[in-house]
Amino acid sequence: MKVGIDAMGGDYAPLEAVKGACLAKSAFPVVELVLFGRKEDILSIAGAEGIDASVFTIIDTPEVIEMAEHPVKALVAKPQSSLSVGFQYLATHKIDAFLSAGNTGAMLVGSLQFLKTVEGLDRPCLYTGIPRIDSNPGLLLDVGANADCKPEHLSKFAILGSLLSSMMYKNNNPKVGLLNIGEESEKGNLLTKATHQLLAQNNSINFVGNVEGRDIFGDHADVIVCDGFTGNVVIKVCEGFYYRLAKRGVQDEYLDKFNFKHYGGSLVLGVNAPVIVGHGITKAETFVKMVELAVQAVDSQLTLSIQQAMKKFVENQSSVS
Amino acid sequence: MKVGIDAMGGDYAPLEAVKGACLAKSAFPVVELVLFGRKEDILSIAGAEGIDASVFTIIDTPEVIEMAEHPVKALVAKPQSSLSVGFQYLATHKIDAFLSAGNTGAMLVGSLQFLKTVEGLDRPCLYTGIPRIDSNPGLLLDVGANADCKPEHLSKFAILGSLLSSMMYKNNNPKVGLLNIGEESEKGNLLTKATHQLLAQNNSINFVGNVEGRDIFGDHADVIVCDGFTGNVVIKVCEGFYYRLAKRGVQDEYLDKFNFKHYGGSLVLGVNAPVIVGHGITKAETFVKMVELAVQAVDSQLTLSIQQAMKKFVENQSSVS
């Protein structure tokens, strides 16, 4: 298995990316790690940090897409960037997965341009794990890839989330909830009212109904769907709440689970190969988590599962209509 | 000044409402408290609790609107309920403000039916105080009165929130932010992108730009506007986060500020008289906070300020177009 790492992506790249790759190599010795970045920089860091760079495959890419660059323009303007070349390798099966803590917008655009969305899906989406006390994290999606969504999108995100929950936490029949402002099916805004009906008819998932904001930390649902605007606001509210308490010195095992460093980024769900985007402030240890997630996605053939599930879903839809 | 209290509203009514009214009478001896409810029940509680019921004006209302009843139907079906009669008193100026911890939907519908929205406004809205570490709470609105909003609504909510911030916290020129998923003006969903433009042109407010979910606990803005769906999700996420940590025994002064009992409900902003809705689980001490808020709204002539501000805003709009 070959996992590609964007060595230039993230606020602390390339230093933390290279250190992370070194840790990941120890954790997953049989995985071939392919680093995309300025070879000179990578070798210089390896030298300074006492890292044996010969354990990596290094693909020298002279250009770098910065965090603040316009995603579409940057990918066009910099075909020799670590991001662009990494995607080219992934699209041509020279690597099995690709990860970066760089420009999230560029990662999404690159995923769409180089890999395309899975047939039957209009858009990919991003998720976040919401810590729960007594069980594995719940998965909230979309959390920002699609600011405006239609009910059909959310119904398909529910399928993606269910497959991911099965892969990550071995949930056989994950409970799917709809983030909403009331428990009753008729509650909500135009989007959630229409989505509730679609989810109730969706045979590919185990829909358990609406989930209110206060219940996302509980066991009501293993997968919670929402539009990317709402999801993004929710995860940032949690991040802000966590951060303020942590800064005040509040110590609590559950609270600490909100520290993003425990999580290895997010797969771009719904494109035709495993792509993982990490937080811009990702450090070495978290790169290991990202590699772990990549290995899991490749090993479990998540992309194939999504392709098959979407095919089946679309066939069912046509036979009904 | 006469403040009306729905003695039958809330999960712990009439007991906690009557006990709360007693505490409020001590705190505000010059305010005449008018209790709407079953007189027999009120007197019986007063007797059992050693409360001198003669300090209240009691309006005997035989019917009760339950928490789960359909708002519109309940008000029509029960004209002799504490809620309906209370609104009649408020609409005919027999009382100066009305408060209830009962059915929020019925309180909103009653506010619209009996009092009407202020001229120039399409809809009233609800707000919540978001605790901040170094300053008074920030005001988030709308938090649930309007699940679907247009940019024009949010622009007007910004005016309501600014006036409220001035009244509650003596902010002369409160900073207004737009809850969004990026700091840059071009970020967001269709609603927030269009709203950003309107807020930037709104001369009645001090617009400071977008505020991300993680920054609602900071000093970026004193007033933050959003659609009622997003706002409702946000306050319930905060409530759930607070509740789980509190239940684990986490003690922190800032965290404790998220306990709703410190806050006296929410004014229904934008109707032609002060109406206050409380949390269903409101207990006696919090009824005192609700009375305090009512007194503040009446004393400061908040309704008049809103009427004048909306008149001016509408005039400015017509002169521009």
Interface residues (C-beta under 8 A of the other chain):
Chain A: I133 G144 A147 D148 L179 I181 G188 N189 L190 T192 E212 G213 R214 D215 I216 F217 G218 C226 D227 G228 F229 T230 N232 V233 V234 I235 K236 V237 C238 E239 G240 F241 Y243 R244 L245 R248 V250 D252 Y254 L255
Chain B: I133 G144 A147 D148 L179 I181 G188 N189 L190 T192 E212 G213 R214 D215 I216 F217 G218 C226 D227 G228 F229 T230 N232 V233 V234 I235 K236 V237 C238 E239 G240 F241 Y243 R244 L245 R248 V250 D252 Y254 L255
